Amino acid sequence: MGNYEQLIRIALYTVGGFVLGDGIANSAEYQAAVGGLIHVVTFAWWLYRNRRAA
């Protein structure tokens, strides 16, 4: 999932910079929000894969 996490992070920074502006996309709050979103998605994927395998 590591490579996909990086692709998602790059995509979110690009979209954020385009939609919200470069100043917001480079702010610590936006970067923390992107990191939090990626962690939630990673956990959901892990949960899905574990339930499917069991």
Secondary structure as UniProt FT lines:
FT   HELIX           2..19
FT   HELIX           22..25
FT   HELIX           28..53
//
